[in-house]
């Protein structure tokens, strides 16, 4: 079953003459274990698509389903619970709480969901360890480098039983080596069964995805075909498909 | 790709047999830039002729010879490493010309043309990225060569994005003439074959 499904989703802001269509008639399906990248210029609706997919915003029309559950039929509380339990977010500017340590930031969503402090901390530490950050668990965000902060943000997004990871320009202002490390972590989460959607304008990051969807003026205008085997690049006999 | 200097670099590590040089060359960059095996042996013969390498058995087959780098070879290698390649003249870029032509033709959707190329290049980048997915099997020389290819392709996508944005803005601003005659563009950029 697909983890995320958007059917004919549209979102408009304003009314009458000032109405603007942020996204129009978007269809998107993301299976468990797969990584989908959304590429497009500024203002193409990438971030709007992500906030609607994560139930942070309501679509004007269309249907969003997470793990088979229709968001339209849910109460606010049910949606909040779904967000806490199933959906992890990674933002460009990390959005860590400055007054909490790394492990407290990571375990916070679990505690909010009623998990005991001890158990939440234990799961938080495990998530940090998985990303090579166990030694920094008790450091505050301002004691961490940019790359470390983003790793904490990813740990927070995948901690517990999260099965949908939504990332908006997750490499932020990180250099290309750290940006690649971020994508490797998201891909590792996908290999563990998480479905991920990454919004980016950076083709190097998008190229880690199984599928890249191109957005333009709020519409999904194109997407990549399943890529041929990478080994074909190393075979000089392969004919260049563009020629 | 300078086979000549890559072979000198391998020999600067110590004397090596011809077949060994071919093998090491292929292991380092040959996977990304495949080449004819014969090119390696021909280049080894030329290096020896030019006094940049030497071997004890002049008559032996290039594969069986044990080569070592000479002081002149070391100087040549040092100088080559520090000489920037000539990037002053922009190359004649087929993709740039296609987009320029598409922007002039009334019945062609230039954005669709741009997207066709963008999609193809991103797919190509996905293939290159897959090659470095398994970090445990990633040789550093291979990773650097793959990165170089990814950065080159990324620059093309960025140019396509910039072209898309510039053409979009020009249309939005209702500029009377978006396209410029191609010969002028070529002269301005100094593009050459």
Interface residues (C-beta under 8 A of the other chain):
Chain A: X39 X41 X184 X187 X201 X202 X203 X204 X206 X207 X208 X209 X212 X214 X216 X221 X222 X223 X224 X225 X227 X228 X229 X230 X232 X233 X234 X236 X241 X242
Chain B: X31 X32 X34 X111 X115 X117 X118 X119 X120 X121 X122 X123 X124 X125 X126 X127 X128 X129 X130 X131 X133 X135 X150 X151 X153 X154 X157 X158 X161 X164 X165
